[in-house]
């Protein structure tokens, strides 16, 4: 009498009888990442900066934007003054504004990308640069 189950155990699970069936390309698909699923390879989530650092970073961002706008205004005034024969702000003032804008922009990008003391120091550099620019070029 014949049994009613699978003839071979491999047929029960749908596996082929060939012992050389191993497919070496099966796990080399792009949806199988090489890393990232193991607990020791995962990086911890970045910590949020403290409140004073975030407030100073926001304030320095506003100040940096103001320095950039002032630089555009001074460059535009120099351009228009040269076209119409009026004395403009001068090359010294334009150069000071451009240098201050570059320093403030680089310091602000550094403050936004760093954390802790480096962000705090970079934010203070932005505010200090804007203060020196205002004292020497606008209020002096």
ChimeraX attribute file (.defattr): number of C-alpha atoms within 10 A of each C-alpha:
attribute: neighborCount
match mode: 1-to-1
recipient: residues
	/A:1	3
	/A:2	5
	/A:3	6
	/A:4	6
	/A:5	9
	/A:6	10
	/A:7	10
	/A:8	9
	/A:9	11
	/A:10	12
	/A:11	12
	/A:12	10
	/A:13	9
	/A:14	8
	/A:15	11
	/A:16	10
	/A:17	11
	/A:18	8
	/A:19	7
	/A:20	7
	/A:21	9
	/A:22	8
	/A:23	7
	/A:24	7
	/A:25	7
	/A:26	8
	/A:27	11
	/A:28	10
	/A:29	8
	/A:30	7
	/A:31	7
	/A:32	9
	/A:33	10
	/A:34	9
	/A:35	8
	/A:36	10
	/A:37	9
	/A:38	7
	/A:39	8
	/A:40	7
	/A:41	9
	/A:42	10
	/A:43	8
	/A:44	7
	/A:45	6
	/A:46	7
	/A:47	7
	/A:48	10
	/A:49	13
	/A:50	10
	/A:51	9
	/A:52	11
	/A:53	20
	/A:54	19
	/A:55	14
	/A:56	19
	/A:57	22
	/A:58	16
	/A:59	15
	/A:60	27
	/A:61	22
	/A:62	15
	/A:63	20
	/A:64	27
	/A:65	15
	/A:66	14
	/A:67	26
	/A:68	18
	/A:69	14
	/A:70	15
	/A:71	21
	/A:72	16
	/A:73	14
	/A:74	20
	/A:75	21
	/A:76	15
	/A:77	18
	/A:78	19
	/A:79	13
	/A:80	14
	/A:81	15
	/A:82	13
	/A:83	9
	/A:84	9
	/A:85	8
	/A:86	11
	/A:87	11
	/A:88	18
	/A:89	16
	/A:90	14
	/A:91	12
	/A:92	10
	/A:93	19
	/A:94	21
	/A:95	14
	/A:96	14
	/A:97	25
	/A:98	19
	/A:99	15
	/A:100	21
	/A:101	25
	/A:102	14
	/A:103	16
	/A:104	28
	/A:105	19
	/A:106	15
	/A:107	25
	/A:108	27
	/A:109	15
	/A:110	17
	/A:111	28
	/A:112	18
	/A:113	10
	/A:114	14
	/A:115	19
	/A:116	14
	/A:117	11
	/A:118	16
	/A:119	23
	/A:120	21
	/A:121	18
	/A:122	24
	/A:123	29
	/A:124	20
	/A:125	19
	/A:126	27
	/A:127	23
	/A:128	14
	/A:129	19
	/A:130	21
	/A:131	14
	/A:132	12
	/A:133	20
	/A:134	14
	/A:135	10
	/A:136	11
	/A:137	15
	/A:138	9
	/A:139	7
	/A:140	7
